[in-house]
Amino acid sequence: MSEGKTRSLGRAFFFDFRKTVTGKFSIAMIIVIILFSVVVGLVFGTISGPSSNNALNSIGYYDNSSLHIVVLATDQYGNTISGLPVSVGYNGSYFNGTSDSHGYFNATIPVILNQTLLDANGFEYFQYNYSSSSVNAGFATYGTVFYYLNSTNSKISFINADMLDVWSVAQKSSSTNRSIAIFYVGPDGSKAPSMTLYAKPVTNNFQINASSPGTNISTKGMIDLGTYSNFSYIVIPAKVGAHNGTGFFQLYLVNSTDTVYQSTSLSLYTNVSTSVVTIAFIAVISELFAFLIPLLAIFSAYLYYAKDKTNGTMESILSRPVTRGRLITSRFLSNVVVSLIALAAGIAAIDILSSRYTGVFLPEYQVLDIIWAYFVIATAFIGLVYLISQLTKSTGLVLGISIVFYIVLVLFWSTLSSLLLPLALGLVPGTVPYSHAYIIINSFSPIGYANLVTTYLEDNIVGISFSSLGVSFTEILIVGIAWLVIPFGLAFMLARNRDWVASN
């Protein structure tokens, strides 16, 4: 191409690009893709988010010839649940009710102290076993209350682990980090005294070292997570800094003299592998982009080229010193670049938002591969609409044929490639012949091509490793280039042929 023609094409491209990118449909297309991508990013966080279940937490204590059971209903994030049916069982009797507006349910059970037990040190104590459950929610908890005799042989409650419960809960903003929930019940409903929370990394199971209530410990070198007081229930973000390999920490709640109220080991961090993120990421975006990108590409190509081509508007443009070949090229490039901008912005939005939940960004090569796959889809459908517009002079027919392509190549191609294939060819999913046929049939559709790229990234085709099939990414890349070049190339040749006829 001569230098003059190159400059002319460049000017035509910038003119058409400015017209395309500032067009109402292009602006709407970019906004729609980004908005949907934001939603997808949030949905992806939910899918990849915490798997913890709702829970009942109960604490019991003895006072005034009665066993007092306090039950707290919480969800996986540590939020309290009101209106939940709760049943407390003791000695074959059940005390039923619902959690109040703060998530609590209280049961007061008259008991008779009639059996004394001896501990390992020879001290006398009483023991009460109870249960609390919610049939509707499908979870239950069990507890034991111990009461020792003092020197005057009167029955008193021993303030120990039964008065304090500690567990980890999920964070809405992250599927890797967890928070710490602390539940305290004092005699007569009193709230927690001042206590400091410490965390100590645990690199293996042999380092788990719980300390009994009343034990004095050294907190030197531990992570100070703050001092708290005057609470019945509190949720604390686990700001543990650099995470150890296992994600486990030994937690200690101590008073001002480092005497232990409670200690327990909890998982406060979960490593999320890149492969898991990739599979979930692909599963989510394929539901959106596989349907949205072709539709937007078709209408973009129709509005910014095919409509002008078929309704006669193009002829007024051709009265200027602009050839059909140069015009179709500049408009095609404009459509493609705008689609690429919208697509890249959408995938970047999903990756950035989802990383808040998973703690993991997709590797750059995977992001580029995914952008490439859907860029091929957009470009192929734009090229197909340009080609159709060269074969008919009816505006309605161009749009109608384009919609038929959309229905066949988008809505039904997955069915053709995965369901009808084994029936028609007698192949069994999960076998090498089926996987090879899957690759071939998906090569004949832009949507199928995206499936090839994503199965390559997942390294799995219905139970068969993609890498074991002898198909390289270079070969997949060649198929994508064919979809980029062939539809538009045919359209360009037809447009240039008309230029040649007009000049002779």
DRENDREN-696363 format. One record per residue (C-alpha): residue number from 1; residue in three letters; chain; x, y, z. Coordinates in steps of 0.1 Angstrom, whole numbers, plus 5000, padded with zeros to 4 digits. Last residue first. Layout:
BEGIN
   num   residuo   cadena   east   north     up
   NUM       ALA        A      X       Y      Z
...
END
This chain:
BEGIN
   num   residuo   cadena   east   north     up
   504       ASN        A   4864    4999   4842
   503       SER        A   4865    5019   4875
   502       ALA        A   4831    5008   4887
   501       VAL        A   4840    4971   4881
   500       TRP        A   4872    4975   4901
   499       ASP        A   4855    4993   4930
   498       ARG        A   4828    4965   4929
   497       ASN        A   4856    4939   4932
   496       ARG        A   4870    4959   4962
   495       ALA        A   4837    4955   4981
   494       LEU        A   4835    4917   4972
   493       MET        A   4871    4912   4983
   492       PHE        A   4865    4932   5015
   491       ALA        A   4835    4910   5025
   490       LEU        A   4855    4878   5018
   489       GLY        A   4884    4891   5040
   488       PHE        A   4859    4902   5067
   487       PRO        A   4846    4867   5071
   486       ILE        A   4881    4850   5066
   485       VAL        A   4904    4872   5086
   484       LEU        A   4894    4872   5123
   483       TRP        A   4879    4837   5121
   482       ALA        A   4911    4824   5105
   481       ILE        A   4932    4841   5132
   480       GLY        A   4912    4822   5158
   479       VAL        A   4919    4789   5141
   478       ILE        A   4956    4798   5140
   477       LEU        A   4956    4806   5177
   476       ILE        A   4942    4771   5185
   475       GLU        A   4971    4756   5165
   474       THR        A   4995    4778   5185
   473       PHE        A   4978    4767   5217
   472       SER        A   4989    4732   5210
   471       VAL        A   4967    4702   5203
   470       GLY        A   4984    4668   5212
   469       LEU        A   4953    4655   5230
   468       SER        A   4970    4650   5263
   467       SER        A   4972    4687   5270
   466       PHE        A   4935    4690   5269
   465       SER        A   4932    4665   5298
   464       ILE        A   4901    4643   5293
   463       GLY        A   4872    4644   5319
   462       VAL        A   4847    4663   5297
   461       ILE        A   4874    4684   5280
   460       ASN        A   4898    4696   5307
   459       ASP        A   4930    4717   5307
   458       GLU        A   4910    4747   5323
   457       LEU        A   4929    4771   5301
   456       TYR        A   4925    4748   5270
   455       THR        A   4889    4744   5279
   454       THR        A   4886    4782   5279
   453       VAL        A   4903    4786   5245
   452       LEU        A   4883    4758   5228
   451       ASN        A   4850    4771   5242
   450       ALA        A   4859    4806   5228
   449       TYR        A   4863    4789   5194
   448       GLY        A   4829    4772   5198
   447       ILE        A   4814    4807   5201
   446       PRO        A   4831    4818   5169
   445       SER        A   4818    4786   5153
   444       PHE        A   4835    4760   5130
   443       SER        A   4864    4753   5154
   442       ASN        A   4839    4740   5179
   441       ILE        A   4832    4710   5156
   440       ILE        A   4869    4701   5153
   439       ILE        A   4877    4704   5190
   438       TYR        A   4847    4683   5201
   437       ALA        A   4856    4657   5175
   436       HIS        A   4891    4654   5191
   435       SER        A   4874    4652   5226
   434       TYR        A   4850    4625   5214
   433       PRO        A   4879    4604   5199
   432       VAL        A   4899    4608   5232
   431       THR        A   4871    4595   5254
   430       GLY        A   4853    4614   5282
   429       PRO        A   4820    4617   5263
   428       VAL        A   4813    4586   5242
   427       LEU        A   4812    4588   5204
   426       GLY        A   4785    4573   5182
   425       LEU        A   4789    4600   5156
   424       ALA        A   4754    4615   5155
   423       LEU        A   4745    4607   5191
   422       PRO        A   4780    4617   5205
   421       LEU        A   4779    4650   5186
   420       LEU        A   4742    4659   5193
   419       LEU        A   4749    4667   5230
   418       SER        A   4783    4685   5233
   417       SER        A   4789    4703   5200
   416       LEU        A   4754    4707   5188
   415       THR        A   4740    4717   5222
   414       SER        A   4768    4742   5227
   413       TRP        A   4762    4756   5192
   412       PHE        A   4725    4762   5198
   411       LEU        A   4722    4797   5213
   410       VAL        A   4754    4812   5198
   409       LEU        A   4761    4798   5163
   408       VAL        A   4725    4789   5154
   407       ILE        A   4706    4818   5170
   406       TYR        A   4733    4844   5162
   405       PHE        A   4735    4833   5126
   404       VAL        A   4697    4836   5123
   403       ILE        A   4700    4871   5138
   402       SER        A   4725    4880   5112
   401       ILE        A   4702    4867   5085
   400       GLY        A   4673    4888   5097
   399       LEU        A   4695    4920   5100
   398       VAL        A   4708    4917   5065
   397       LEU        A   4673    4908   5052
   396       GLY        A   4658    4939   5068
   395       THR        A   4683    4962   5052
   394       SER        A   4678    4946   5018
   393       LYS        A   4706    4950   4992
   392       THR        A   4720    4915   4997
   391       LEU        A   4754    4898   4993
   390       GLN        A   4777    4926   5004
   389       SER        A   4757    4932   5036
   388       ILE        A   4761    4895   5045
   387       LEU        A   4799    4899   5044
   386       TYR        A   4798    4929   5067
   385       VAL        A   4775    4910   5091
   384       LEU        A   4799    4881   5091
   383       GLY        A   4829    4903   5097
   382       ILE        A   4813    4919   5127
   381       PHE        A   4804    4884   5139
   380       ALA        A   4840    4873   5135
   379       THR        A   4855    4904   5152
   378       ALA        A   4833    4900   5183
   377       ILE        A   4839    4863   5187
   376       VAL        A   4876    4867   5181
   375       PHE        A   4877    4894   5207
   374       TYR        A   4860    4869   5230
   373       ALA        A   4888    4844   5228
   372       TRP        A   4916    4871   5228
   371       ILE        A   4902    4887   5260
   370       ILE        A   4903    4852   5276
   369       ASP        A   4938    4845   5264
   368       LEU        A   4950    4880   5275
   367       VAL        A   4935    4875   5310
   366       GLN        A   4951    4840   5311
   365       TYR        A   4985    4854   5301
   364       GLU        A   4983    4881   5328
   363       PRO        A   4977    4856   5356
   362       LEU        A   4942    4860   5371
   361       PHE        A   4943    4881   5402
   360       VAL        A   4940    4864   5436
   359       GLY        A   4927    4875   5470
   358       THR        A   4895    4856   5462
   357       TYR        A   4869    4881   5473
   356       ARG        A   4886    4914   5464
   355       SER        A   4901    4897   5434
   354       SER        A   4866    4893   5420
   353       LEU        A   4863    4931   5416
   352       ILE        A   4896    4936   5398
   351       ASP        A   4891    4905   5375
   350       ILE        A   4855    4914   5366
   349       ALA        A   4864    4950   5359
   348       ALA        A   4893    4940   5338
   347       ILE        A   4871    4916   5318
   346       GLY        A   4846    4944   5311
   345       ALA        A   4872    4970   5302
   344       ALA        A   4889    4946   5278
   343       LEU        A   4856    4938   5261
   342       ALA        A   4845    4974   5258
   341       ILE        A   4878    4985   5243
   340       LEU        A   4880    4955   5220
   339       SER        A   4845    4962   5207
   338       VAL        A   4855    4998   5200
   337       VAL        A   4886    4986   5182
   336       VAL        A   4866    4961   5161
   335       ASN        A   4839    4985   5150
   334       SER        A   4865    5011   5140
   333       LEU        A   4886    4985   5122
   332       PHE        A   4855    4975   5102
   331       ARG        A   4847    5011   5095
   330       SER        A   4881    5019   5082
   329       THR        A   4883    4986   5061
   328       ILE        A   4848    4990   5046
   327       LEU        A   4856    5026   5035
   326       ARG        A   4890    5018   5021
   325       GLY        A   4876    4989   5000
   324       ARG        A   4846    5009   4989
   323       THR        A   4869    5036   4976
   322       VAL        A   4869    5072   4990
   321       PRO        A   4874    5102   4967
   320       ARG        A   4840    5116   4976
   319       SER        A   4809    5104   4958
   318       LEU        A   4815    5072   4978
   317       ILE        A   4799    5089   5008
   316       SER        A   4767    5095   4989
   315       GLU        A   4767    5059   4978
   314       MET        A   4770    5046   5013
   313       THR        A   4736    5061   5023
   312       GLY        A   4719    5038   4998
   311       ASN        A   4698    5017   5023
   310       THR        A   4720    4986   5021
   309       LYS        A   4755    4999   5028
   308       ASP        A   4744    5025   5053
   307       LYS        A   4726    4998   5074
   306       ALA        A   4755    4974   5069
   305       TYR        A   4781    4998   5082
   304       TYR        A   4777    5015   5115
   303       LEU        A   4743    5002   5126
   302       TYR        A   4747    4967   5113
   301       ALA        A   4783    4962   5125
   300       SER        A   4773    4975   5160
   299       PHE        A   4741    4954   5160
   298       ILE        A   4761    4922   5152
   297       ALA        A   4789    4930   5177
   296       LEU        A   4764    4937   5205
   295       LEU        A   4747    4904   5200
   294       PRO        A   4779    4885   5196
   293       ILE        A   4793    4900   5229
   292       LEU        A   4762    4895   5250
   291       PHE        A   4755    4858   5247
   290       ALA        A   4790    4843   5251
   289       PHE        A   4799    4873   5273
   288       LEU        A   4775    4865   5301
   287       GLU        A   4773    4828   5308
   286       SER        A   4809    4824   5297
   285       ILE        A   4820    4851   5322
   284       VAL        A   4809    4830   5352
   283       ALA        A   4823    4796   5343
   282       ILE        A   4855    4812   5331
   281       PHE        A   4861    4829   5364
   280       ALA        A   4852    4798   5384
   279       ILE        A   4877    4777   5364
   278       THR        A   4904    4804   5366
   277       VAL        A   4899    4810   5403
   276       VAL        A   4903    4772   5410
   275       SER        A   4934    4771   5389
   274       THR        A   4949    4802   5407
   273       SER        A   4947    4784   5440
   272       VAL        A   4929    4801   5469
   271       ASN        A   4948    4799   5502
   270       THR        A   4925    4800   5532
   269       TYR        A   4932    4824   5561
   268       LEU        A   4920    4826   5597
   267       SER        A   4917    4789   5605
   266       LEU        A   4912    4786   5642
   265       SER        A   4931    4772   5673
   264       THR        A   4915    4779   5707
   263       SER        A   4923    4796   5740
   262       GLN        A   4899    4810   5766
   261       TYR        A   4901    4832   5797
   260       VAL        A   4939    4829   5800
   259       THR        A   4958    4849   5826
   258       ASP        A   4980    4874   5809
   257       THR        A   4980    4897   5839
   256       SER        A   4956    4922   5822
   255       ASN        A   4932    4895   5812
   254       VAL        A   4937    4869   5784
   253       LEU        A   4919    4857   5752
   252       TYR        A   4944    4835   5733
   251       LEU        A   4942    4824   5697
   250       GLN        A   4964    4798   5680
   249       PHE        A   4965    4805   5643
   248       PHE        A   4959    4784   5613
   247       GLY        A   4963    4796   5577
   246       THR        A   4986    4767   5569
   245       GLY        A   5014    4785   5552
   244       ASN        A   5016    4816   5574
   243       HIS        A   4998    4848   5565
   242       ALA        A   5016    4881   5567
   241       GLY        A   4995    4905   5587
   240       VAL        A   4971    4889   5612
   239       LYS        A   4943    4914   5609
   238       ALA        A   4915    4890   5618
   237       PRO        A   4885    4913   5616
   236       ILE        A   4867    4912   5651
   235       VAL        A   4830    4902   5656
   234       ILE        A   4815    4909   5690
   233       TYR        A   4789    4893   5713
   232       SER        A   4781    4899   5749
   231       PHE        A   4803    4930   5753
   230       ASN        A   4817    4952   5781
   229       SER        A   4853    4948   5771
   228       TYR        A   4878    4945   5743
   227       THR        A   4916    4948   5739
   226       GLY        A   4932    4945   5705
   225       LEU        A   4945    4920   5680
   224       ASP        A   4980    4917   5694
   223       ILE        A   5000    4893   5673
   222       MET        A   5022    4872   5695
   221       GLY        A   5060    4877   5700
   220       LYS        A   5057    4879   5738
   219       THR        A   5023    4868   5750
   218       SER        A   5037    4847   5778
   217       ILE        A   5011    4825   5795
   216       ASN        A   4993    4822   5828
   215       THR        A   4967    4794   5830
   214       GLY        A   4933    4802   5845
   213       PRO        A   4914    4788   5815
   212       SER        A   4934    4759   5800
   211       SER        A   4960    4766   5774
   210       ALA        A   4959    4753   5739
   209       ASN        A   4991    4745   5721
   208       ILE        A   4988    4737   5684
   207       GLN        A   5025    4735   5672
   206       PHE        A   5023    4698   5663
   205       ASN        A   4996    4705   5638
   204       ASN        A   5019    4726   5616
   203       THR        A   5028    4762   5608
   202       VAL        A   5006    4777   5636
   201       PRO        A   5008    4815   5638
   200       LYS        A   5001    4830   5672
   199       ALA        A   4971    4853   5678
   198       TYR        A   4963    4875   5708
   197       LEU        A   4930    4889   5720
   196       THR        A   4930    4911   5751
   195       MET        A   4902    4910   5777
   194       SER        A   4884    4936   5798
   193       PRO        A   4854    4920   5815
   192       ALA        A   4826    4906   5794
   191       LYS        A   4789    4914   5800
   190       SER        A   4768    4904   5830
   189       GLY        A   4737    4883   5822
   188       ASP        A   4731    4872   5858
   187       PRO        A   4764    4852   5857
   186       GLY        A   4784    4861   5825
   185       VAL        A   4778    4851   5789
   184       TYR        A   4804    4858   5763
   183       PHE        A   4805    4852   5726
   182       ILE        A   4835    4861   5705
   181       ALA        A   4835    4859   5667
   180       ILE        A   4868    4862   5648
   179       SER        A   4870    4872   5612
   178       ARG        A   4881    4853   5581
   177       ASN        A   4904    4860   5551
   176       THR        A   4904    4840   5519
   175       SER        A   4869    4844   5505
   174       SER        A   4871    4882   5509
   173       SER        A   4847    4912   5512
   172       LYS        A   4819    4893   5528
   171       GLN        A   4842    4880   5555
   170       ALA        A   4836    4845   5569
   169       VAL        A   4834    4835   5605
   168       SER        A   4859    4821   5630
   167       TRP        A   4850    4808   5664
   166       VAL        A   4853    4818   5701
   165       ASP        A   4830    4808   5730
   164       LEU        A   4832    4821   5766
   163       MET        A   4813    4811   5797
   162       ASP        A   4817    4774   5791
   161       ALA        A   4854    4779   5789
   160       ASN        A   4856    4786   5826
   159       ILE        A   4838    4805   5853
   158       PHE        A   4831    4778   5879
   157       SER        A   4795    4780   5890
   156       ILE        A   4789    4775   5927
   155       LYS        A   4773    4748   5948
   154       SER        A   4781    4751   5985
   153       ASN        A   4806    4727   6001
   152       THR        A   4822    4754   6023
   151       SER        A   4855    4749   6005
   150       ASN        A   4839    4753   5971
   149       LEU        A   4821    4727   5952
   148       TYR        A   4827    4727   5914
   147       TYR        A   4801    4733   5887
   146       PHE        A   4806    4721   5851
   145       VAL        A   4783    4729   5822
   144       THR        A   4785    4708   5791
   143       GLY        A   4774    4718   5756
   142       TYR        A   4760    4706   5724
   141       THR        A   4753    4724   5692
   140       ALA        A   4727    4719   5664
   139       PHE        A   4722    4726   5627
   138       GLY        A   4695    4719   5601
   137       ALA        A   4680    4754   5598
   136       ASN        A   4645    4742   5602
   135       VAL        A   4654    4717   5629
   134       SER        A   4671    4744   5650
   133       SER        A   4692    4729   5679
   132       SER        A   4704    4733   5714
   131       SER        A   4718    4704   5734
   130       TYR        A   4725    4699   5771
   129       ASN        A   4749    4680   5794
   128       TYR        A   4751    4690   5830
   127       GLN        A   4781    4681   5853
   126       PHE        A   4785    4685   5890
   125       TYR        A   4819    4687   5907
   124       GLU        A   4840    4673   5935
   123       PHE        A   4878    4677   5934
   122       GLY        A   4900    4646   5934
   121       ASN        A   4926    4660   5912
   120       ALA        A   4915    4640   5882
   119       ASP        A   4879    4652   5887
   118       LEU        A   4854    4636   5910
   117       LEU        A   4817    4635   5904
   116       THR        A   4788    4645   5927
   115       GLN        A   4752    4634   5919
   114       ASN        A   4720    4650   5932
   113       LEU        A   4719    4686   5922
   112       ILE        A   4683    4691   5912
   111       VAL        A   4677    4713   5881
   110       PRO        A   4651    4739   5870
   109       ILE        A   4658    4749   5834
   108       THR        A   4659    4785   5822
   107       ALA        A   4661    4788   5784
   106       ASN        A   4672    4819   5766
   105       PHE        A   4672    4826   5729
   104       TYR        A   4694    4853   5713
   103       GLY        A   4697    4866   5678
   102       HIS        A   4694    4903   5686
   101       SER        A   4658    4906   5675
   100       ASP        A   4649    4875   5695
    99       SER        A   4657    4838   5686
    98       THR        A   4626    4816   5687
    97       GLY        A   4612    4792   5713
    96       ASN        A   4613    4756   5725
    95       PHE        A   4624    4740   5758
    94       TYR        A   4628    4703   5755
    93       SER        A   4629    4676   5782
    92       GLY        A   4648    4643   5779
    91       ASN        A   4675    4653   5804
    90       TYR        A   4681    4687   5787
    89       GLY        A   4671    4698   5752
    88       VAL        A   4671    4733   5740
    87       SER        A   4650    4740   5708
    86       VAL        A   4654    4770   5686
    85       PRO        A   4631    4784   5659
    84       LEU        A   4649    4814   5642
    83       GLY        A   4631    4847   5644
    82       SER        A   4663    4868   5645
    81       ILE        A   4697    4858   5630
    80       THR        A   4729    4874   5642
    79       ASN        A   4755    4883   5617
    78       GLY        A   4787    4863   5621
    77       TYR        A   4794    4861   5583
    76       GLN        A   4783    4824   5581
    75       ASP        A   4750    4832   5599
    74       THR        A   4745    4835   5636
    73       ALA        A   4720    4822   5662
    72       LEU        A   4730    4827   5699
    71       VAL        A   4718    4804   5726
    70       VAL        A   4719    4812   5763
    69       ILE        A   4712    4782   5786
    68       HIS        A   4706    4789   5823
    67       LEU        A   4705    4758   5846
    66       SER        A   4685    4766   5877
    65       SER        A   4689    4762   5914
    64       ASN        A   4697    4799   5918
    63       ASP        A   4725    4799   5892
    62       TYR        A   4742    4774   5869
    61       TYR        A   4757    4784   5836
    60       GLY        A   4753    4775   5799
    59       ILE        A   4767    4788   5767
    58       SER        A   4753    4782   5732
    57       ASN        A   4764    4789   5697
    56       LEU        A   4740    4780   5668
    55       ALA        A   4755    4781   5633
    54       ASN        A   4749    4792   5597
    53       ASN        A   4772    4775   5573
    52       SER        A   4807    4784   5561
    51       SER        A   4813    4780   5523
    50       PRO        A   4829    4814   5519
    49       GLY        A   4830    4831   5485
    48       SER        A   4840    4818   5451
    47       ILE        A   4804    4818   5439
    46       THR        A   4796    4850   5458
    45       GLY        A   4828    4867   5445
    44       PHE        A   4819    4856   5410
    43       VAL        A   4785    4872   5415
    42       LEU        A   4802    4905   5425
    41       GLY        A   4824    4904   5394
    40       VAL        A   4794    4894   5373
    39       VAL        A   4775    4925   5385
    38       VAL        A   4805    4947   5377
    37       SER        A   4808    4929   5343
    36       PHE        A   4772    4936   5336
    35       LEU        A   4778    4973   5342
    34       ILE        A   4810    4973   5321
    33       ILE        A   4793    4955   5292
    32       VAL        A   4762    4978   5293
    31       ILE        A   4783    5010   5295
    30       ILE        A   4804    5000   5266
    29       MET        A   4774    4990   5245
    28       ALA        A   4755    5022   5254
    27       ILE        A   4785    5043   5243
    26       SER        A   4787    5023   5211
    25       PHE        A   4749    5026   5205
    24       LYS        A   4749    5063   5211
    23       GLY        A   4778    5069   5187
    22       THR        A   4809    5085   5202
    21       VAL        A   4831    5054   5196
    20       THR        A   4817    5050   5161
    19       LYS        A   4821    5085   5148
    18       ARG        A   4855    5089   5164
    17       PHE        A   4865    5056   5149
    16       ASP        A   4851    5065   5115
    15       PHE        A   4872    5097   5113
    14       PHE        A   4902    5081   5128
    13       PHE        A   4899    5053   5103
    12       ALA        A   4894    5076   5073
    11       ARG        A   4925    5096   5082
    10       GLY        A   4945    5064   5086
     9       LEU        A   4932    5050   5053
     8       SER        A   4942    5083   5035
     7       ARG        A   4976    5082   5052
     6       THR        A   4981    5046   5040
     5       LYS        A   4969    5054   5005
     4       GLY        A   4994    5082   5003
     3       GLU        A   5023    5060   5016
     2       SER        A   5015    5034   4990
     1       MET        A   5000    5000   5000
END
